[in-house]
Amino acid sequence: MRPMRGFNRGGGGFGGGFPGLDSMAAKLAVALVAFSALFLATRQGQGILLLLNPHDVLSLRVWQLFTYAFVAPDPLGIVFGGIIIWSIGGFLESTWGSKRFLMASLGITVLAGLITVLLSLVMPMASAYAGGSVLTTVLWVAYGLVIGRGQTNFWGIPLTGNWFAAIGAGFTVLRLLTAPAWQVLAPELISLALVFAYVRGASPKRLMLQLQHWRLQRQLRDRSKHLRVVDRNRPPDRDQYLN
């Protein structure tokens, strides 16, 4: 059985404690605090350029796909977002390694933003997105799915990792019910599907291997159509001795 993890265990925080400041999780948490503070200080001016605006990205302001991931538009989002990224991210980093953790967390957040931009070509979308909640949702759900049927806890309440992931997705659903339109939460909704697919094994590398396997099987089937089965119990053809 997996060890129980949660806020009230050991050093506190999801994942059994906070990693060191030199970890990738800590760096992402610091980036969230720094970019969010910069946005709040300049929100009436250039700070809006840190958010994801599909029209701006199509105008080649592609940095917004990355900077929006580190913007929480309110103090509570900054505090709890930083804690979630540092603690839950620390657990995932220790499980996956720093490189995979960065590609999964930031990569999924950026990809969700890119898909949102592409959707804006065919339907109306919101004009600005702060993606701090997208990044934290990705980590929250990934943490729960990685634990799976193992035990964790939510503020002292023991539950499985799958239920923990469901709670994270439930927060997004509750926000969706109070939002004026689903487009307001487009990157977050897209990220839920992406993180579920990633943790369940739908990585680009695995998809390429499955594609290569499918192509190989198809080639073997095509070649087998030209083969002739020889029955050893069949009596020899008399004409085979004629020359």
Secondary structure, 3 states (H helix, E strand, C coil): CCCCCCCCCCCCCHHHCCCCCCCHHHHHHHHHHHHHHHHHHHCCCHHHHHCECHHHHHCCCCCHHHHHHHCCCCHHHHHHHHHHHHHHHHHHHHHHCHHHHHHHHHHHHHHHHHHHHHHCCCCCCCCCECCHHHHHHHHHHHHHHHHCCCEEEECCEEEEHHHHHHHHHHHHHHHHHHCCCHHHHHHHHHHHHHHHHHHCCCCHHHHHHHHHHHHHHHHHHHHHCCCCCCCCCCCCCHHHHCC
